Amino acid sequence: MPPLVRALRPKQWLKNVLVFAAPGAAGVLDDGGDFTLTVITFVAFCLAASGIYVWNDLQDVEADRAHPTKRLRPFAAGTVSIGTGRAMGAVLPVAALAVAAATGRWQTVAVVAVYIMLTLSYTFWLKTVAIIDLLAVAAGFVLRAAAGAVAVDVPMSRWFVLCVTFGSLFIVVGKRYAELQEVGLDAGTRATLDTYTPGFLRMLLSASLAGALLSYCVWAFETAEGSDMPFYELSIVPMIAALFRYLLVLERGEGSAPEDVFARDRVLQLAGVIWIIIYGVAVYTA
């Protein structure tokens, strides 16, 4: 992959699939217009996220050079110039807002703008504040889900929001936990790692996992009201399997790059496919 493309971190675009969550749960993705709006929102978030990742890598270039794998990133390795990175960081967020405007809804533009402001704040400040750094990254996931909802004008239930929030925290805390095991306390590659301890992060993992499971179960049963078939309830099984599998991956010392875990772990992929099938049947046969 060319260094300029790698600087955009295309693997991270997988996170933006969350924009499809609310439209999918509402059962509107089979409508051509709504599907197109969701895809446009997805593209807007890919542009915005890539722009922020560029700024993040520029900000962390010296620390990345001390990391066993991050030193290979284009800016840290010197394969893409700092000047080029700054130009990319300026253009991409503006392009993201322009694409979001193509949905024809100011709410989509507003959510993307809030995401850009939040993640820029994280890049230049919030990532140095323990706990706030975790919440800021998790909030970015929630904003992705919210953008999908406002783009097609569908509501998000409170349990859906809680599920996304706790699920995001579980992934974010897991990433920190894996990083701590991978590089140790004194690697100096992330500002807050020397603040956290494995025991503390395990407690946060337990709390966020419990919150994600509970809120998903309540959401599934709440959504199933009035349905004759138990597909919503059955979707709890692959969801539990996926969360527990990811927890096992973390305990093995992996998970510092969640996108790589999802791309190669066949059990996680199988659980995801089964969940999509069951939930899809539940939504589109109701």
MOKA-V407215 format. One record per residue. N is the residue number from 1. RES is the residue in three letters. SS is DSSP state (@ for helix, = for strand, . for the rest). Layout:
N;RES;SS  N;RES;SS
This chain:
1;MET;.  2;PRO;.  3;PRO;@  4;LEU;@  5;VAL;@  6;ARG;@  7;ALA;.  8;LEU;.  9;ARG;.  10;PRO;@  11;LYS;@  12;GLN;@  13;TRP;@  14;LEU;@  15;LYS;@  16;ASN;@  17;VAL;@  18;LEU;@  19;VAL;@  20;PHE;@  21;ALA;@  22;ALA;@  23;PRO;@  24;GLY;@  25;ALA;@  26;ALA;@  27;GLY;.  28;VAL;.  29;LEU;.  30;ASP;.  31;ASP;.  32;GLY;@  33;GLY;@  34;ASP;@  35;PHE;@  36;THR;@  37;LEU;@  38;THR;@  39;VAL;@  40;ILE;@  41;THR;@  42;PHE;@  43;VAL;@  44;ALA;@  45;PHE;@  46;CYS;@  47;LEU;@  48;ALA;@  49;ALA;@  50;SER;@  51;GLY;@  52;ILE;@  53;TYR;@  54;VAL;@  55;TRP;@  56;ASN;@  57;ASP;@  58;LEU;@  59;GLN;@  60;ASP;.  61;VAL;@  62;GLU;@  63;ALA;@  64;ASP;@  65;ARG;.  66;ALA;.  67;HIS;.  68;PRO;.  69;THR;.  70;LYS;@  71;ARG;@  72;LEU;@  73;ARG;.  74;PRO;@  75;PHE;@  76;ALA;@  77;ALA;@  78;GLY;.  79;THR;.  80;VAL;.  81;SER;.  82;ILE;@  83;GLY;@  84;THR;@  85;GLY;@  86;ARG;@  87;ALA;@  88;MET;@  89;GLY;@  90;ALA;@  91;VAL;@  92;LEU;@  93;PRO;@  94;VAL;@  95;ALA;@  96;ALA;@  97;LEU;@  98;ALA;@  99;VAL;@  100;ALA;@  101;ALA;@  102;ALA;.  103;THR;.  104;GLY;.  105;ARG;.  106;TRP;@  107;GLN;@  108;THR;@  109;VAL;@  110;ALA;@  111;VAL;@  112;VAL;@  113;ALA;@  114;VAL;@  115;TYR;@  116;ILE;@  117;MET;@  118;LEU;@  119;THR;@  120;LEU;@  121;SER;@  122;TYR;@  123;THR;@  124;PHE;@  125;TRP;.  126;LEU;@  127;LYS;@  128;THR;@  129;VAL;.  130;ALA;.  131;ILE;.  132;ILE;@  133;ASP;@  134;LEU;@  135;LEU;@  136;ALA;@  137;VAL;@  138;ALA;@  139;ALA;@  140;GLY;@  141;PHE;@  142;VAL;@  143;LEU;@  144;ARG;@  145;ALA;@  146;ALA;@  147;ALA;@  148;GLY;@  149;ALA;@  150;VAL;@  151;ALA;@  152;VAL;@  153;ASP;.  154;VAL;.  155;PRO;.  156;MET;.  157;SER;.  158;ARG;@  159;TRP;@  160;PHE;@  161;VAL;@  162;LEU;@  163;CYS;@  164;VAL;@  165;THR;@  166;PHE;@  167;GLY;@  168;SER;@  169;LEU;@  170;PHE;@  171;ILE;@  172;VAL;@  173;VAL;@  174;GLY;@  175;LYS;@  176;ARG;@  177;TYR;@  178;ALA;@  179;GLU;@  180;LEU;@  181;GLN;@  182;GLU;@  183;VAL;@  184;GLY;.  185;LEU;.  186;ASP;.  187;ALA;.  188;GLY;.  189;THR;.  190;ARG;.  191;ALA;.  192;THR;.  193;LEU;.  194;ASP;.  195;THR;.  196;TYR;.  197;THR;.  198;PRO;@  199;GLY;@  200;PHE;@  201;LEU;@  202;ARG;@  203;MET;@  204;LEU;@  205;LEU;@  206;SER;@  207;ALA;@  208;SER;@  209;LEU;@  210;ALA;@  211;GLY;@  212;ALA;@  213;LEU;@  214;LEU;@  215;SER;@  216;TYR;@  217;CYS;@  218;VAL;@  219;TRP;@  220;ALA;@  221;PHE;@  222;GLU;@  223;THR;@  224;ALA;.  225;GLU;.  226;GLY;.  227;SER;.  228;ASP;.  229;MET;.  230;PRO;.  231;PHE;@  232;TYR;@  233;GLU;@  234;LEU;@  235;SER;@  236;ILE;@  237;VAL;@  238;PRO;@  239;MET;@  240;ILE;@  241;ALA;@  242;ALA;@  243;LEU;@  244;PHE;@  245;ARG;@  246;TYR;@  247;LEU;@  248;LEU;@  249;VAL;@  250;LEU;@  251;GLU;@  252;ARG;.  253;GLY;.  254;GLU;.  255;GLY;.  256;SER;.  257;ALA;.  258;PRO;@  259;GLU;@  260;ASP;@  261;VAL;@  262;PHE;@  263;ALA;@  264;ARG;@  265;ASP;.  266;ARG;@  267;VAL;@  268;LEU;@  269;GLN;@  270;LEU;@  271;ALA;@  272;GLY;@  273;VAL;@  274;ILE;@  275;TRP;@  276;ILE;@  277;ILE;@  278;ILE;@  279;TYR;@  280;GLY;@  281;VAL;@  282;ALA;@  283;VAL;@  284;TYR;@  285;THR;.  286;ALA;.
